């Protein structure tokens, strides 16, 4: 399943926790460049498991870092 990450929310939460991009990369095992592109909304969709990994590392629910689709 693919989801739309909310890069601004990821960055805001990471910075509020005084967590560097490098530290988030270390926590998630994801490449820093990839995380940077996510934060800058250059990646429009990613795997739900990737978003879950980031949410777990930030200790927030996945809904806090994704764009919710309205129907």
MOSUL-V219035 format. One line per field, one symbol per residue. ss: DSSP state (@ for helix, = for strand, . for the rest). phi: phi as a letter, one per 30 degrees, with the letter a starting at -180 (. if undefined). psi: psi as a letter, one per 20 degrees, with the letter a starting at -180 (. if undefined). A space follows every 50 residues. Layout:
# MOSUL-V219035
ss->???
phi->???
psi->???
This chain:
# MOSUL-V219035
ss->.==.=.@@@@@@@@@@....@@@@@@@@...@@@@@@@@......==@@@ @@@@@@@@...@@@@=.....
phi->.cbcdceddedddeddchcddddddddcicdedddddddchdcdbbdedd ddddedddibdeddbbdddcc
psi->pqroqnghgggggghhjlprhgghghhhjqpggggghghjkiohqrqhhg hggggghilqqhhikqpppp.
